[in-house]
Amino acid sequence: MAQWILLIVAFLVLGHVPPGSSEFKRCWNGQGACRTYCTRQETYMHLCPDASLCCLSYTYRPPPASKTGED
């Protein structure tokens, strides 16, 4: 009986551990996520160290660089 309880507790603990997927790898100062494909609400910024795409939500997209020195 004690082994069954231990087994159930082990399964409950393992259920709270996040999987090792790329969804949890962060990029762009923690604002983006490393993925194989970006969603429609995201834009590609650069490559992550594992050669996946750094996808950044349009809400966090940096503003375009201002052009100075032009007339």
N, CA, C and O of each residue as an XYZ file, in Angstrom:
284
protein
N       0.815     -1.197      0.000
C       0.000      0.000      0.000
C       0.857      1.259      0.000
O       0.535      2.232     -0.682
N       1.944      1.244      0.761
C       2.832      2.407      0.825
C       3.495      2.654     -0.528
O       3.766      3.799     -0.890
N       3.755      1.582     -1.273
C       4.362      1.750     -2.602
C       3.388      2.433     -3.562
O       3.812      3.224     -4.405
N       2.102      2.143     -3.449
C       1.100      2.786     -4.308
C       1.013      4.282     -4.014
O       0.911      5.095     -4.933
N       1.051      4.631     -2.770
C       0.996      6.044     -2.384
C       2.238      6.773     -2.900
O       2.141      7.886     -3.417
N       3.384      6.149     -2.758
C       4.621      6.738     -3.250
C       4.577      6.912     -4.773
O       5.039      7.926     -5.297
N       4.029      5.934     -5.472
C       3.911      6.007     -6.920
C       2.967      7.140     -7.339
O       3.260      7.874     -8.282
N       1.854      7.279     -6.650
C       0.897      8.351     -6.963
C       1.523      9.720     -6.706
O       1.349     10.641     -7.505
N       2.246      9.860     -5.603
C       2.911     11.128     -5.295
C       3.962     11.442     -6.357
O       4.097     12.593     -6.772
N       4.701     10.438     -6.796
C       5.718     10.660     -7.828
C       5.077     11.141     -9.126
O       5.608     12.050     -9.764
N       3.954     10.556     -9.534
C       3.269     10.995    -10.747
C       2.725     12.420    -10.605
O       2.764     13.194    -11.561
N       2.226     12.764     -9.439
C       1.735     14.120     -9.220
C       2.860     15.153     -9.294
O       2.676     16.237     -9.846
N       4.015     14.816     -8.741
C       5.164     15.727     -8.784
C       5.664     15.867    -10.217
O       5.969     16.978    -10.652
N       5.754     14.780    -10.952
C       6.235     14.840    -12.331
C       5.253     15.577    -13.243
O       5.649     16.106    -14.282
N       4.003     15.612    -12.870
C       3.023     16.331    -13.668
C       3.195     17.836    -13.604
O       2.677     18.542    -14.469
N       3.904     18.350    -12.611
C       4.115     19.790    -12.472
C       5.426     20.252    -13.084
O       5.701     21.452    -13.090
N       6.234     19.353    -13.592
C       7.507     19.712    -14.208
C       7.243     20.089    -15.664
O       6.626     19.308    -16.389
N       7.695     21.269    -16.115
C       7.459     21.653    -17.508
C       8.248     20.773    -18.467
O       9.354     20.342    -18.139
N       7.701     20.502    -19.640
C       8.416     19.684    -20.611
C       9.618     20.442    -21.164
O       9.695     21.663    -21.033
N      10.529     19.746    -21.764
C      11.733     20.357    -22.325
C      11.534     20.852    -23.731
O      12.419     20.685    -24.571
N      10.404     21.454    -24.014
C      10.138     21.934    -25.368
C      10.719     23.324    -25.563
O      11.127     23.980    -24.604
N      10.751     23.760    -26.798
C      11.312     25.073    -27.122
C      10.389     26.204    -26.693
O      10.803     27.363    -26.721
N       9.155     25.911    -26.297
C       8.227     26.949    -25.870
C       8.717     27.676    -24.617
O       8.302     28.807    -24.362
N       9.587     27.050    -23.841
C      10.033     27.652    -22.602
C      11.373     28.358    -22.751
O      11.852     28.961    -21.791
N      11.991     28.301    -23.924
C      13.245     29.005    -24.150
C      12.927     30.444    -24.516
O      12.137     30.695    -25.426
N      13.527     31.380    -23.823
C      13.219     32.788    -24.014
C      14.338     33.487    -24.781
O      15.485     33.039    -24.767
N      13.998     34.579    -25.444
C      14.964     35.386    -26.167
C      14.501     36.832    -26.131
O      13.431     37.126    -25.599
N      15.285     37.729    -26.686
C      14.960     39.147    -26.787
C      14.624     39.722    -25.415
O      13.543     40.272    -25.200
N      15.572     39.583    -24.499
C      15.431     40.065    -23.119
C      14.206     39.492    -22.415
O      13.564     40.181    -21.623
N      13.888     38.261    -22.696
C      12.770     37.588    -22.045
C      11.417     37.913    -22.633
O      10.407     37.404    -22.146
N      11.357     38.745    -23.667
C      10.075     39.129    -24.263
C       9.650     38.176    -25.369
O       8.460     38.080    -25.668
N      10.593     37.468    -25.984
C      10.287     36.565    -27.092
C      10.429     35.114    -26.697
O      10.835     34.795    -25.579
N      10.088     34.228    -27.633
C      10.192     32.789    -27.402
C      10.861     32.135    -28.598
O      10.595     32.504    -29.743
N      11.729     31.163    -28.336
C      12.393     30.420    -29.405
C      11.460     29.312    -29.879
O      11.078     28.440    -29.099
N      11.096     29.349    -31.156
C      10.176     28.368    -31.727
C      10.618     27.982    -33.125
O      11.456     28.647    -33.735
N      10.041     26.896    -33.623
C      10.297     26.480    -35.000
C       9.581     27.408    -35.972
O      10.136     27.773    -37.009
N       8.345     27.792    -35.639
C       7.554     28.701    -36.462
C       6.961     29.789    -35.579
O       6.609     29.533    -34.428
N       6.848     31.007    -36.113
C       6.192     32.095    -35.395
C       4.705     32.077    -35.733
O       4.315     31.677    -36.830
N       3.880     32.514    -34.783
C       2.440     32.591    -35.019
C       2.108     33.848    -35.802
O       2.990     34.663    -36.073
N       0.846     34.012    -36.168
C       0.431     35.198    -36.929
C       0.512     36.472    -36.109
O       0.594     37.564    -36.670
N       0.490     36.349    -34.788
C       0.560     37.525    -33.922
C       1.993     37.863    -33.534
O       2.217     38.736    -32.696
N       2.969     37.180    -34.135
C       4.375     37.379    -33.793
C       5.185     37.707    -35.037
O       4.772     37.429    -36.162
N       6.341     38.301    -34.808
C       7.280     38.586    -35.881
C       8.622     37.953    -35.541
O       8.962     37.785    -34.370
N       9.378     37.606    -36.571
C      10.697     36.998    -36.414
C      11.726     38.098    -36.188
O      11.782     39.061    -36.954
N      12.538     37.966    -35.148
C      13.537     38.990    -34.851
C      14.954     38.538    -35.209
O      15.672     39.257    -35.903
N      15.362     37.359    -34.745
C      16.687     36.824    -35.034
C      16.686     35.338    -34.716
O      15.665     34.801    -34.289
N      17.809     34.668    -34.916
C      17.917     33.241    -34.615
C      18.359     33.033    -33.170
O      19.195     33.771    -32.650
N      17.792     32.030    -32.541
C      18.199     31.628    -31.197
C      19.464     30.771    -31.296
O      19.815     30.326    -32.389
N      20.152     30.531    -30.177
C      21.378     29.722    -30.212
C      21.181     28.310    -30.769
O      22.121     27.725    -31.307
N      19.962     27.752    -30.647
C      19.723     26.411    -31.179
C      19.196     26.455    -32.615
O      18.648     25.463    -33.095
N      19.352     27.585    -33.305
C      18.966     27.794    -34.704
C      17.454     27.849    -34.908
O      16.991     27.754    -36.044
N      16.671     28.001    -33.832
C      15.232     28.216    -33.983
C      14.983     29.718    -34.089
O      15.895     30.519    -33.882
N      13.758     30.095    -34.409
C      13.410     31.499    -34.596
C      13.073     32.157    -33.273
O      12.412     31.556    -32.426
N      13.522     33.379    -33.092
C      13.124     34.170    -31.925
C      11.879     34.941    -32.326
O      11.959     35.909    -33.082
N      10.727     34.514    -31.822
C       9.437     35.106    -32.184
C       9.033     36.119    -31.120
O       9.007     35.812    -29.928
N       8.719     37.322    -31.566
C       8.361     38.412    -30.665
C       6.969     38.901    -31.008
O       6.666     39.158    -32.173
N       6.123     39.030    -30.001
C       4.765     39.504    -30.206
C       4.790     40.928    -30.753
O       5.682     41.706    -30.416
N       3.821     41.271    -31.590
C       3.762     42.615    -32.158
C       3.612     43.680    -31.085
O       3.980     44.832    -31.317
N       3.086     43.335    -29.923
C       2.945     44.322    -28.853
C       4.295     44.691    -28.249
O       4.439     45.780    -27.693
N       5.292     43.803    -28.348
C       6.618     44.075    -27.807
C       7.607     44.486    -28.884
O       8.784     44.696    -28.591
N       7.161     44.602    -30.100
C       8.054     44.914    -31.209
C       8.699     46.285    -30.976
O       8.003     47.251    -30.666
N      10.039     46.373    -31.127
C      10.690     47.658    -30.914
C      10.286     48.658    -31.983
O      10.032     48.267    -33.123
N      10.220     49.954    -31.640
C       9.839     50.958    -32.631
C      10.891     51.057    -33.725
O      12.067     50.796    -33.471
N      10.492     51.429    -34.935
C      11.485     51.563    -36.008
C      12.497     52.661    -35.684
O      12.165     53.646    -35.025
N      13.706     52.485    -36.143
C      14.757     53.456    -35.886
C      14.428     54.759    -36.599
O      14.055     54.765    -37.772
N      14.572     55.852    -35.877
C      14.283     57.150    -36.483
C      15.432     57.544    -37.409
O      16.604     57.308    -37.114
N      15.066     58.139    -38.514
C      16.066     58.577    -39.493
C      16.440     60.012    -39.172
O      15.625     60.925    -39.309
N      17.675     60.202    -38.746
C      18.131     61.548    -38.416
C      19.120     62.012    -39.474
O      19.806     61.202    -40.098
N      19.183     63.296    -39.664
C      20.134     63.852    -40.612
C      19.595     63.946    -42.026
O      20.328     64.348    -42.930
N      18.325     63.585    -42.248
C      17.751     63.683    -43.578
C      16.850     64.904    -43.646
O      16.217     65.272    -42.656
N      16.791     65.531    -44.813
C      15.937     66.712    -44.991
C      14.599     66.337    -45.519
O      13.752     67.205    -45.729
